[in-house]
Amino acid sequence: ATSASFPPFTRLPHEMAAAESFLAFNPAARPGPAAASRRRYRGPRNRKKGWKRWSGPEAQLGREIGDFLEDVGLQERAAGGLISEQIFGITPNYSPSKIFRIIFGFFFFCSICAHQTPNGRKEKRRRQFWEKKAEKGIFPREERKLRARLNREGDPKKSPKSQKPPELGRFCDPLSDPLDAPLAGQDPWFLQQTKKMPVQRPPRLQVKPSPLPPVEVIGQGGSYNPPFQDHQVWGGFGGSWGGIGGPGGVLRGFWGVLGEFWGVLKGFEGGQVQAGHSAAPGPVPAALWAGSGVTRGHSVVTPGHSQDNDKARSRLVTLQHQALFQLRSLRRSLRFRDLELRRRRLLRERRRKILETAPKRLGRQRWGLGFWDLGFGPEGSVLRDRFKSLQRRNLIEPRARARSGTGKKSKFGGKKQKFGAKSENLGGKSPNSGGKKFKFG
Amino acid sequence: MGGLEKKKYERGAATNYITRNRARKKLQLSLPDFRRLCILKGIYPHEPKHKKKVNKGSTAPRTFYLLKDIKFLLHEPIVNKFREYKVFVRKLRKAYGKSEWGTVERLKDNKPTYKLDHIVKERYPTFIDALRDLDDALSMCFLFSTFPRTGKCHVQTIQLCRRLAVEFQNYVIASRSLRKVFLSIKGIYYQAEVLGQPITWITPYAFAHDHPTDVDYRVMATFTEFYTTLLGFVNFRLYQSLNLVYPPKIDSQAEDELKPAEGKEYAMDSESYLEKLSGLSASLARAVAPTHEDEVEMDEFPVEGETAELMDAKKKEQEALEKHKKLFEGLRFFLNREVPREPLAFVIRCFGGQVSWDKSLCIGATYEATDPSITHHIIDRPHLDKQVVGRYYLQPQWVFDSVNAKLCLPVADYFPGVLLPPHLSPFVTEKEGDYVPPEKLKLLALQRGENPDEESEEEEEEEEEEEEEGDNDKEEEEDESEKEEEMKLQKMEEQKTQSTQSNKVLPVKVTAGKVRVEDKQRLEQEQQSEEKRLAIMMMKKREKYLYKKIMFGKKRKIREANKLAEKRKAHDAALKEQKKKKKKARQA
């Protein structure tokens, strides 16, 4: 009864299995759904939107499952259920491995769909990492902030809001603004935002941008009646005057360091060496010099000693002598190394300080040696001097003044610009639209 | 696949900075207004560490400000005033264009103004903060007060600067807080100590003014605007601290003295008051009359952690300071008319001297040139025809050099027509190893209380009377001293080079009696040099290189110092030669 009800175009299971490898000779014949999955996918042709394409082994599986499901749907639509189940209970034509593949593939596909979260693995790792940290009591920044806020809110001292109703029975000034009264003791931030209180200047603004002194006193050579040697300094004996390397210049620090170092070295050369000679090696040289004299004397006076003894002693003496020299030179080199390190540290510190005080480059102009030559020579105007000093201390940006003669603008352009500028304070709109508004309105 | 896309320039340094143009737009100000606001509020541009990052990959030169700073500016009430002013200007222009003179009048009456008081208070929370920033303010005010009134900036500004500068000068005189003066080619540097803070400022010479073109006058005027406000507050506070009346008034007693005797009025009283003040010759009125108490000695409590030595040193310093403050006390100066009056009057009055000038020169002259009590007459011309006995005629440099030396220098070097000693800077202190000019050495000796050239001076006087012999004598002496100097220099050089040369031959005498001693010495020397040679040999290459470099530098320094000294010697010799020739010519 059942077989009679089959529509004629429904394929039987064995037919279905055969259809997998079946292709009609008719050129117009469409390949079956199975044929589609057989075509190997070669990846995106034009390499565009590759991330959208579905490729790889799971894609193949998915496609197979799709084919399968399509087939099942077809059968169900046509026959009201799987034909194989209806007839045999299980499809004999499918190999068990194929069945397994189909079923496993299906579940795998489902599992993939369920876990497609971006950066899933990374996120998982991160979660694990923070779980481990949380055990130690370390939390991520967000959480820390939240906790801190919780703590703050719990603290009654720090909460600024302690609004009490205005006390009654007190003297009330009839002329004062009643709205001002409850302002006392309120949150300063609120008051600042509502313009009831001037905004405090942040402490970082109290620091000057440059530690250079406001008035740099000119060197000796700038005196109106300079001493003789300063004529030499300014007149080219020193080679560099003004600018960074000149007297009072930035680089002066460097030479200062060198000078100090020479001073240190001089002390080392003069004082310490002598001290080392007299005191430090102590007993050795005394014994040495005294001993040698004594031995010689002995050898002359009493001939009873054997020559071997003498030789050995002299060898010992020379050895001692050499050892002593080695020790001394070692100590010397150590001390020298110390000195060198100290010098380097000094230099490093000084360089850092110079870099700190040196003007930063704020504009188009670079701070070179030539930049200051004009401003800080012995002659010149005080006005320019002050201006350069302000620039040098980073109080204003260093810029060459735009000359008024260059770049003549047409009358029309100038006028247009004016309108734009005016419109700006009308309502902060774009210059063009504002200008139009102004013109017509 | 993969989460939210990270956008560039939305975090990190790029968000902390804002370009000048964006800041300007945010504040709705024009560029000049924005500049002015930044200067007034003390907001400075910042150079980001990674400019390219902040500039969104572009390398275009832009000025950056911190976003926080600009947000802070948003609260400033002055911003609104700037906008109002812009509107005012627009309305005014419109009214002018339409020739609506009534509207113009009305607008003029309602011109928006702003005050900077709150900014001063905000920028300088304590008085000491304000004092620390006074260097700039003073320099600017003194500079602007010398500007010609030709329209480079407002005349009111110039007048205000003049007033404030004079007020400050009067304070320095009253408190005697001036410490150093240095006359440079550019201008005069002063240093005063106000409430323990050293304050240095420069004043240009009067009338010597060229207008540089590469200076933005608008920027300078804005700075001056702020600094005048600051200086006004500071002056008020300083006057209060000295119990003086502010605005300053001349002491009534002094005012009587100042009144012109003939009854001819110099100008209207109200007009000439500032000029009288700027004469700097009269003392100021006090709010409460000073009561001359017996000087009470304060009990001194030793501060913990201070040793007796330190205390002693402090006490000595204090005494020296007191002495310095009273340097010109009891002296009466008269300034000839060719002498720069203001700086000299200021300096002399700062150290307790009395000063006057020709009454046609400036208002405020207290006595005339014929006054017999004058002790010092400052002139700046080669010679004066009618000299009065009983006073020194000196060149102006004497005053400044004496102040810097903290003692009244011998007057002989400063007589009119005499070649002056160099004017040394009190702001320079020579380090060890630097070349110290002989003048400075002399000065130091004088300060120590020695008198190095007393004899030679005497001799000089003798020499003028009896020419030949004295001259010879002196020359010989000088020659000797020069030789000594040379020897000294040689010795110095030897000492310094000795340490570098490893095997130096030393002059060793062999005498019969002292063989033993000499030998010992030589042995020692040998050992030393041997040691040195070994040490150098043992050094690493790098160290050796360094060592040689240092030694070379040291030698060079000595060489340079010697060169300077030699040049100086040649210079002196040439001078002397000239003198001699002159003398011979005079004789012949």
Interface residues (C-beta under 8 A of the other chain):
Chain A: W51 P118 N119 Q192 K195 P198 V199 R201 P202 L205 Q206 P209 P213 P214 V215 V217 I218 G219 Q220 G222 S223 Y224 N225 P226 P227 F228 Q229 D230 Q232 F237 G256 L258 G259 F261 W262 G263 L265 K266 E269 G270 V273 H277 F325 Q326 R328 S329 L330 R332 S333 F336 R337 E340 K360 R361 L362 G363 R364 P378 E379 G380 S381 V382 L383 R384 D385 R386 F387 L390 N394 L395 I396 E397 A400 R401 A421 K422 E424 N425 G428
Chain B: M1 G2 G3 K25 Q28 S30 I39 G42 I43 Y44 P45 H46 E47 P61 T63 K68 D69 F72 H75 R83 K86 V87 R90 H118 E122 R123 P125 D129 D133 D135 D136 S139 M140 L143 F182 L183 S184 I185 K186 G187 Y189 T200 W201 I202 P204 H209 D210 H211 P212 T213 D214 V215 D216 V219 M220 F223 Q397 L420 P422 H423 L424 S425 F427 V428 K431 E432 G433 D434 Y435 P437 E439 K440 K496 S499 Q528 E530 E531 L534 A535 M537 M538 M539 K540 E543 L546 Y547 I550 G553 K554 K557 L564 K567 R568 H571
